Amino acid sequence: MPDDPDAFAIYPSASGRLLCGGCAAEDRCRLGIAAVDATRFDVVCPAHWQGGPGVAHGGWTAAVFDEVLNLAALSTEPRLVTKSLTVSYLRPVPVERPLLVTAQIDHHAGRDWTVSARMSLAGTPLATAHAELRTRRPDHYARHEAWLASHN
Ligand SMILES: CCCCCCCCCCCC(=O)SCCNC(=O)CCNC(=O)[C@H](O)C(C)(C)COP(=O)(O)OP(=O)(O)OC[C@H]1O[C@@H](n2cnc3c(N)ncnc32)[C@H](O)[C@@H]1OP(=O)(O)O
């Protein structure tokens, strides 16, 4: 744990990837996301994320959207958290098949962002998502740690 938790930032990994705090040490995205650019992502659902036979767990789909929706805004604002995330599951998502996820910033004012994304297979939409993001306050993680310590 760093002395100042709010010093946390995401930098390109050894291989140039932008990875969350949980994946940076392994230098690979465990969700199976590979960024093409800031708004397009090649995604493959690893088999161990299957929820039904050959079909992705809905939590994996939500996690992928959470990641790409933040990545879409990351180049403009590196200090984001997700305030809300809504996923529409349109069709089952197959595991181990090449998927395309596109994401965009729909609105930004002050600390508030609204973003949306779509997951597709060969042009057919499988799921869509909308999220509200919030720019973190400078003491976001320190405040969290203080709150947690007060509940020990
Ligand atoms: C990237 C590259 C590859 C990687 C790409 C990106 C990697 C993946 C990105 C993942 C992004 C995520 O999933 S982020 C993780 C998921 N999201 C979160 O953890 C956000 C949790 N929610 C919050 O921190 C907050 O609710 C906010 C920031 C959304 C809104 O807070 P706010 O702006 O301060 O609003 P406010 O109404 O004052 O706060 C609501 C209530 O929460 C409390 N509160 C607010 N902040 C905190 C805090 N830090 N610690 C404790 N408590 C807090 C307030 O006291 C208040 O309590 P009371 O007065 O009501 O009692």
The ligand as an ORCA input file, in Angstrom:
! r2SCAN-3c Opt
* xyz 0 1
  C      -7.218      2.914    -16.530
  C      -6.427      2.178    -17.447
  C      -6.746      0.748    -17.442
  C      -7.638      0.573    -16.498
  C      -8.808      1.302    -16.888
  C      -9.665      1.627    -15.787
  C      -9.657      0.558    -14.797
  C     -10.992      0.187    -14.470
  C     -11.720      1.351    -13.923
  C     -12.660      0.883    -12.930
  C     -13.406      2.048    -12.433
  C     -14.159      1.594    -11.258
  O     -14.771      0.598    -11.253
  S     -14.068      2.596     -9.887
  C     -14.614      1.541     -8.599
  C     -16.124      1.523     -8.489
  N     -16.629      2.817     -8.091
  C     -16.379      3.297     -6.845
  O     -15.689      2.705     -5.997
  C     -16.987      4.608     -6.516
  C     -17.655      4.551     -5.129
  N     -18.485      5.754     -4.917
  C     -17.881      6.910     -4.520
  O     -16.680      6.970     -4.222
  C     -18.748      8.115     -4.426
  O     -20.087      7.746     -4.219
  C     -18.661      8.991     -5.673
  C     -17.213      9.451     -5.925
  C     -19.190      8.270     -6.914
  C     -19.518     10.221     -5.427
  O     -19.029     10.852     -4.271
  P     -19.146     12.400     -4.091
  O     -18.914     13.076     -5.376
  O     -18.293     12.795     -2.969
  O     -20.675     12.553     -3.728
  P     -21.265     12.604     -2.302
  O     -22.740     12.683     -2.487
  O     -20.588     13.656     -1.511
  O     -20.875     11.203     -1.652
  C     -21.801     10.184     -1.532
  C     -21.518      9.464     -0.226
  O     -20.316      8.709     -0.332
  C     -19.358      9.150      0.627
  N     -18.076      9.158     -0.019
  C     -17.752      9.768     -1.169
  N     -16.494      9.550     -1.498
  C     -15.975      8.777     -0.528
  C     -14.676      8.206     -0.313
  N     -13.676      8.395     -1.130
  N     -14.515      7.440      0.784
  C     -15.518      7.243      1.648
  N     -16.744      7.747      1.475
  C     -16.983      8.517      0.417
  C     -19.814     10.540      1.018
  O     -19.396     10.872      2.317
  C     -21.308     10.372      0.972
  O     -21.730      9.690      2.125
  P     -23.085     10.040      2.905
  O     -22.983     11.483      3.236
  O     -24.188      9.720      1.939
  O     -23.050      9.139      4.093
*
